[in-house]
């Protein structure tokens, strides 16, 4: 095989699944802290050398680790809150290397379904195959970009639930607006899908992210692209309305992970992603209209 080193060298982030190793690395770092706001005993094994290498080489990693920790913390909070309010199923779409069914204390009768590409789920099964969840746990290997296949899956899961929570963590930002619209429609087609938890960014924040980490993920074929100017209101036309929205920055300040230089900004009111010109990122809980 010929060619120079630059031609044959493997890219830092080979595909979107590698970002799951990156996210696991952040969870592993938080877990090692004495004052950890969550603990994921499986994160370091899942992150592997790939996750550590990405974190070392992407300058964004260390300075902005607070945003990843805050997102995990917020999602944990929202998920447990919905389970406490009666959710009987959690469907984690594009779950990556998430380990919540293994690390969280969940009801035995809760149905938890995680869905992602075969490769990443096989990797996780290889490392964590013997670990058991306290709830009714299922993994589904599926390419969610296959609309016919995902509709069939949604119909099957929808028939099994009465009050399902859909979770898309780190997914919609990589999608085009039309793809998100179709995704929202397909989810809304199932009456039992009552809530949808996602992370969302404003256009202003998206521009910042594209400058700081956009090249790596774009080179992997998954550019950062979705950030509706309407914020959560974008989803109203598809039958979803915002029930709650919480800023990662404000959360990071609350759990004492925000850098000193940003703490003054955190004293400003949370705009709930309503202002497209203001950098905002956080977790949004949508409710079926």
C-alpha positions in Angstrom: 0.0 0.0 0.0 1.6 3.3 -1.1 1.0 6.9 -0.2 2.4 9.3 2.4 1.7 9.1 6.1 -0.8 11.9 5.8 -2.7 9.9 3.2 -2.8 6.7 5.2 -3.0 7.9 8.8 -6.3 7.1 10.4 -8.4 10.2 11.4 -8.8 11.1 15.0 -12.6 10.6 14.9 -13.3 7.9 12.3 -17.1 8.1 12.6 -19.9 9.4 14.8 -19.7 6.4 17.0 -16.2 7.4 18.2 -17.8 10.5 19.9 -19.4 8.0 22.2 -16.0 6.9 23.4 -15.2 10.6 23.9 -18.3 11.1 26.0 -17.5 8.0 28.1 -14.1 9.5 28.8 -15.8 12.5 30.5 -18.0 10.3 32.5 -14.9 8.3 33.7 -13.2 11.5 34.8 -16.2 12.7 36.7 -16.5 9.2 38.4 -13.0 9.5 39.7 -13.8 12.7 41.7 -14.5 12.4 45.4 -17.4 14.9 44.9 -18.7 13.2 41.7 -22.3 14.3 40.8 -22.8 10.9 39.2 -20.8 7.7 39.0 -20.4 5.5 36.0 -18.2 2.5 36.9 -18.2 1.3 33.3 -17.1 4.5 31.6 -13.4 4.0 31.6 -13.6 0.6 30.1 -15.9 1.8 27.4 -13.9 5.0 26.6 -10.8 2.9 25.9 -7.7 4.4 24.3 -9.8 5.9 21.5 -11.8 8.1 23.9 -8.6 9.2 25.8 -6.8 10.0 22.5 -9.7 12.2 21.3 -9.8 14.0 24.6 -6.0 14.6 24.5 -5.9 16.0 21.0 -9.1 18.1 20.8 -8.4 21.3 22.5 -12.1 21.7 23.3 -12.0 18.8 25.6 -10.4 20.0 28.9 -11.6 23.6 28.9 -15.3 22.6 28.2 -15.6 19.3 30.1 -18.2 21.1 32.3 -20.7 21.0 29.4 -20.5 17.2 29.0 -20.8 16.6 32.7 -23.7 19.0 33.0 -25.5 17.3 30.1 -25.2 13.9 31.7 -26.3 15.3 35.1 -29.4 17.0 33.5 -30.4 13.9 31.5 -30.1 11.8 34.6 -32.3 14.2 36.5 -35.0 14.4 33.8 -35.1 10.7 33.2 -35.5 9.9 36.9 -38.1 12.6 37.2 -40.2 11.1 34.4 -39.9 7.6 35.8 -41.2 9.0 39.1 -44.1 10.6 37.3 -45.1 7.2 35.8 -43.1 6.6 32.6 -43.3 2.9 31.9 -40.7 2.8 29.1 -37.5 4.7 28.2 -36.4 4.5 24.6 -32.8 5.8 24.2 -32.3 6.4 20.5 -28.7 6.6 19.2 -27.7 5.5 22.8 -24.0 5.2 22.0 -22.1 4.0 25.1 -24.7 5.1 27.6 -24.8 2.9 30.7 -27.8 4.3 32.6 -29.7 1.0 32.7 -26.7 -0.5 34.5 -25.6 2.4 36.8 -29.0 3.8 37.9 -31.4 2.5 40.4 -34.5 1.7 38.2 -37.9 0.0 38.9 -38.0 -3.7 38.0 -41.1 -3.2 35.8 -39.6 -0.4 33.8 -38.9 -1.2 30.1 -35.7 0.3 28.9 -34.8 0.0 25.2 -31.6 1.3 23.7 -31.2 1.6 19.9 -28.1 2.2 17.9 -25.9 1.0 15.0 -24.9 -2.7 15.2 -21.2 -1.9 15.5 -21.4 0.3 18.6 -23.8 -2.0 20.4 -21.7 -5.1 19.6 -18.7 -3.2 21.1 -20.7 -2.5 24.2 -22.0 -6.0 24.5 -18.4 -7.4 24.2 -17.3 -5.3 27.1 -20.4 -5.3 29.3 -22.3 -8.4 28.2 -22.4 -9.9 31.7 -23.6 -6.8 33.5 -27.2 -6.9 34.5 -29.8 -4.2 34.7 -32.5 -4.0 37.4 -35.2 -3.2 34.9 -36.5 -4.9 31.7 -33.6 -4.1 29.4 -33.4 -4.6 25.6 -30.9 -3.6 22.9 -32.0 -3.0 19.3 -29.4 -2.8 16.5 -30.8 -0.5 13.9 -29.8 2.4 11.6 -32.1 5.1 12.6 -31.6 6.9 9.3 -33.7 4.1 7.7 -37.1 5.7 8.1 -39.1 2.6 7.2 -37.2 0.5 9.8 -37.5 3.1 12.5 -41.2 3.6 12.0 -41.7 -0.2 12.3 -39.6 -0.1 15.6 -41.6 2.8 16.9 -44.9 1.1 16.2 -43.7 -2.1 18.0 -42.5 -0.2 21.0 -45.5 2.2 21.1 -47.8 -0.8 21.3 -46.0 -2.0 24.4 -46.1 1.3 26.4 -48.6 3.6 27.9 -46.3 6.5 28.8 -43.0 6.3 27.1 -40.1 8.7 27.4 -37.9 9.1 24.3 -34.3 10.1 24.8 -32.0 11.5 22.1 -28.8 12.6 23.7 -26.2 14.0 21.3 -28.3 13.1 18.2 -30.3 15.9 16.6 -27.4 18.4 16.3 -25.9 16.1 13.7 -29.1 16.0 11.6 -30.4 18.3 8.9 -33.6 20.2 9.6 -35.7 18.1 7.3 -34.4 15.0 9.0 -35.3 16.3 12.4 -38.8 17.2 11.2 -39.4 13.7 9.9 -38.0 12.2 13.1 -40.4 14.4 15.2 -43.3 13.3 13.0 -42.4 9.6 13.3 -42.2 9.8 17.1 -45.5 11.7 17.3 -47.2 9.0 15.3 -47.1 6.8 18.4 -49.8 8.0 21.0 -47.9 6.3 23.9 -44.8 8.4 23.2 -45.6 11.1 25.7 -42.3 12.9 26.3 -39.1 13.5 24.4 -35.8 14.5 26.1 -33.1 16.0 23.9 -30.1 18.4 24.0 -30.5 21.5 21.9 -28.2 24.4 20.9 -28.9 27.9 19.7 -27.5 29.1 16.3 -25.0 31.3 18.2 -23.6 28.4 20.1 -23.5 26.1 17.1 -21.2 28.6 15.3 -18.8 28.5 18.3 -18.9 24.7 18.4 -18.2 24.5 14.7 -15.1 26.6 15.1 -13.8 24.7 18.2 -14.6 21.1 17.4 -16.6 21.1 14.1 -13.7 20.0 11.9 -13.1 16.8 13.7 -16.7 15.6 13.5 -17.2 17.0 10.0 -14.2 15.0 8.8 -15.9 11.9 10.2 -18.9 12.6 8.0 -21.2 14.0 10.7 -21.0 17.8 10.8 -22.8 19.8 13.5 -25.7 21.4 11.7 -29.1 21.5 13.5 -29.8 24.5 15.7 -33.3 26.0 15.0 -33.6 29.8 15.3 -37.1 29.2 17.0 -35.5 27.1 19.7 -37.8 24.5 21.2 -40.8 26.1 19.5 -39.5 24.5 16.2 -41.1 21.3 17.4 -44.6 22.7 18.0 -45.5 22.3 14.3 -44.9 18.5 14.7 -47.0 18.1 17.8 -44.4 18.7 20.5 -44.2 21.6 23.0 -41.5 22.5 25.5 -42.3 21.5 29.0 -38.9 22.4 30.5 -35.5 23.6 29.3 -32.4 23.9 31.4 -29.1 25.5 30.5 -25.9 23.4 30.7 -24.0 26.5 31.9 -26.4 27.2 34.7 -26.4 23.5 35.7 -22.6 23.4 35.7 -22.6 26.5 38.0 -25.0 24.8 40.3 -23.0 21.6 40.6 -19.7 23.6 40.8 -18.1 22.5 37.5 -18.2 25.8 35.7 -14.8 27.6 35.2 -14.3 30.7 37.2 -14.2 33.0 34.1 -17.8 31.9 33.2 -19.5 32.1 36.6 -20.5 35.7 36.1 -22.4 34.7 32.9 -24.2 32.0 34.8 -25.8 34.7 37.0 -27.8 35.9 34.1 -31.3 34.5 33.6 -31.6 31.2 31.7 -33.1 32.1 28.3 -34.4 28.6 27.7 -32.9 28.7 24.1 -35.3 31.5 23.1 -32.7 33.9 21.7 -30.9 32.6 18.6 -28.2 35.3 19.0 -27.2 34.2 22.5 -25.0 31.1 23.0 -27.2 28.5 24.7 -27.0 24.8 25.1 -28.9 22.5 27.4 -31.5 19.8 27.9 -35.1 20.3 26.7 -38.0 18.2 27.7 -40.8 18.2 25.1 -44.3 17.0 25.8 -46.8 15.6 23.4 -49.4 18.3 22.6 
